[in-house]
Amino acid sequence: MRRRAEFKIPPQAYVRSGCPPLELTTMKIITALAIIASLFALGSSDPAAEAKSVKFRIKDHHHDNWKLSCNTARHMVQEQGYYPVKAKSCGPTVYSFYATRKGRTYIFRVDSRTGFITRG
């Protein structure tokens, strides 16, 4: 059986202080920096590519359940580019709004429990 050749630093490569040669230290530093840079590149993403979804929840003290307020739901519709947004009805579970964009008026419904927005 053959023995694998092991890489060993020759004793002449060490300086009197006992440190490895400058080239090996530099290569280790460059390798570590490359690994760190690649982790940052993988971790960061383009914020424009991500979908914008924001949910606002406000505590309803009467039933001890979480739900949106009518005004918060109105702002959620307004953030989608509709202006002005006027409340049509603010019922206990579904809020509906008149919203205008480019001269056309739409009706939106927002579920107060989930924040789900439907145009109808």
C-alpha positions in Angstrom: 0.0 0.0 0.0 1.1 3.4 -0.8 1.4 6.1 1.9 -0.1 9.4 1.1 2.3 12.2 1.0 1.7 14.6 3.8 2.3 18.3 3.3 4.7 19.5 5.9 6.4 22.9 6.1 10.2 22.4 5.9 12.0 23.7 8.9 13.9 26.2 6.8 10.7 28.0 6.1 10.3 29.2 9.6 11.9 32.4 10.7 13.9 32.6 13.9 10.8 33.7 15.8 9.1 30.4 15.1 6.4 31.9 12.9 5.4 30.3 9.5 6.6 32.2 6.4 4.8 35.4 5.3 3.3 33.7 2.2 1.4 31.1 4.2 0.1 33.7 6.7 -1.0 35.9 3.9 -2.8 33.1 2.2 -4.6 32.1 5.4 -5.8 35.7 5.8 -6.9 36.0 2.2 -8.8 32.7 2.4 -10.5 33.8 5.7 -11.5 37.1 4.1 -12.9 35.4 1.0 -15.0 33.1 3.1 -16.4 36.0 5.1 -17.1 38.0 2.0 -19.0 35.1 0.4 -21.1 34.7 3.5 -22.1 38.4 3.3 -22.9 38.0 -0.4 -25.1 35.1 0.3 -26.8 36.8 3.3 -27.7 40.0 1.5 -30.5 40.2 -1.0 -32.0 42.8 -3.2 -34.7 44.6 -1.2 -36.5 45.6 -4.4 -36.9 42.0 -5.3 -38.8 41.1 -2.2 -42.5 41.5 -1.9 -43.6 44.2 0.5 -46.0 42.7 3.1 -46.7 44.5 6.3 -49.3 43.4 8.8 -50.5 45.7 11.6 -52.2 44.2 14.5 -53.9 46.0 17.3 -55.2 44.4 20.5 -59.0 44.3 20.8 -59.6 44.3 24.6 -63.3 43.4 24.4 -62.8 39.9 23.1 -59.2 39.4 23.8 -58.4 38.7 20.2 -56.0 40.4 17.8 -57.4 42.4 15.0 -56.7 45.4 12.8 -58.4 48.8 13.4 -60.4 50.3 10.5 -57.9 53.1 10.2 -54.9 50.7 10.0 -56.7 48.7 7.2 -57.4 52.0 5.4 -53.6 52.8 5.5 -52.8 49.3 4.2 -55.0 50.0 1.1 -53.5 53.4 0.7 -49.9 52.0 0.7 -50.8 50.0 -2.4 -51.1 53.3 -4.4 -54.7 54.2 -4.0 -55.7 57.7 -2.9 -58.0 58.9 -1.5 -59.2 55.9 0.5 -62.6 56.4 2.2 -64.3 54.0 4.6 -67.5 52.4 3.2 -68.2 50.3 6.3 -66.2 49.2 9.3 -68.0 46.1 10.5 -66.7 43.7 13.2 -64.9 41.3 10.9 -64.6 42.9 7.5 -63.8 46.5 6.6 -64.7 47.9 3.1 -63.3 51.0 1.5 -63.7 53.1 -1.6 -60.3 53.7 -3.2 -59.3 55.7 -6.2 -56.3 55.2 -8.6 -55.9 57.0 -12.0 -59.4 58.3 -11.9 -61.1 54.9 -11.3 -62.8 54.0 -8.1 -62.5 50.5 -6.6 -64.0 48.8 -3.6 -61.6 46.9 -1.2 -62.4 44.6 1.6 -60.0 43.9 4.4 -60.4 41.0 6.9 -59.8 42.5 10.3 -58.5 39.3 11.8 -55.9 38.3 9.1 -55.3 41.6 7.2 -56.1 39.9 3.9 -57.0 42.5 1.2 -59.4 41.7 -1.6 -60.5 44.0 -4.4 -64.1 43.5 -5.4 
